[in-house]
Amino acid sequence: MPRRFVEKLWNDISDIYEAIINHEFIKGMIAGTLPLDTFKHYVLQDYLYLIDFARAVAIVGARAPNDDWAAIILSNAGAAMTIERRWLHEYLLSEWGIRPQELSQLPMTPINLAYTSYLLATSSVRPFEEGLAALLPCFWIYREVGLEMLRKGSPVPAYQRWIDTYGSEEYGRVVNDVLNVAEEAFNRLDEEASLRVRRAFRTSTMYEYLFWDRAYKMEDWPMRIWPSLNKP
């Protein structure tokens, strides 16, 4: 189906996408020069991110105005997260000797907390279409970055596995199905509602850029953010 509205969304964020694809994090994965500790920091935070992303998807799916859209959003989001968890996160955690249960003691970084809080708030209190628009960059940006990187590859097995995951045909089918729902939903909006959707999409895309940027800088809280169980 023609995707005139979602094409407009992509045009709105072309500058941010260029900044993402040219970021030192992405270029370092391709060249094999990205420090593994930096990649680990990113993956662990991404694991935590997906927990709240799943909650936001569930909220948006439940608020969909028709059952077909709800089914497509929920089933494809579930498929995407299964791909990410099983093909990527669980494999990498196993390779690094980290149990998923250990991550419950890891706090989100400031950017991760800000991004997921935005997604949960938008999906909960804003109209369905804005919630869906806020979720789209997580699907779509990763798909496009994965395809771009797939053409170049990486000499580091962990980085290549990441590239293969998001550049895969299976992940692409998931993204296409969600984009089709978005096109149907957004085409029905008036000018003011359309503008709010475009703003939500661009805001989440900016968060996607910042997620990579802050991971590259190994950003964390300036002081200990969580109290420890064994300390008063």
Secondary structure as GFF3:
##gff-version 3
##sequence-region A 1 232
A	DSSP	alpha_helix	4	12	.	.	.	ID=ss1
A	DSSP	alpha_helix	14	21	.	.	.	ID=ss2
A	DSSP	alpha_helix	24	31	.	.	.	ID=ss3
A	DSSP	alpha_helix	36	62	.	.	.	ID=ss4
A	DSSP	alpha_helix	67	82	.	.	.	ID=ss5
A	DSSP	pi_helix	83	89	.	.	.	ID=ss6
A	DSSP	alpha_helix	90	95	.	.	.	ID=ss7
A	DSSP	three_ten_helix	100	105	.	.	.	ID=ss8
A	DSSP	alpha_helix	110	125	.	.	.	ID=ss9
A	DSSP	alpha_helix	128	150	.	.	.	ID=ss10
A	DSSP	alpha_helix	157	166	.	.	.	ID=ss11
A	DSSP	alpha_helix	169	186	.	.	.	ID=ss12
A	DSSP	alpha_helix	191	216	.	.	.	ID=ss13
###
